[in-house]
């Protein structure tokens, strides 16, 4: 009998090697995002923003933390986005 996809997802996501790979990828994204953020901080953009990597049991989240995080990341009507996290993850 085949295992259902949700059950398979739970089994695979809890394997130590998979959890380690997820953490390693998040740390890499966080490092690249931090470097990009620092480059923009030099020019005065995003001066108070920070990059946080939050690792839980099986998931990791990389966040741009600032009151204006959405505007910094994706831009506004009058300012282009910097795509700090999106670019670091290879999604932009």
Secondary structure, DSSP 8 states (H G I E B T S, - for coil): ----HHHHHHHHHTSHHHHHHHHHHHHHHHHHHHHHHHHHHHTTTTTT-EEEEEE-SS-EEEEEESTTHHHHHHB-SSSB---HHHHHTT--
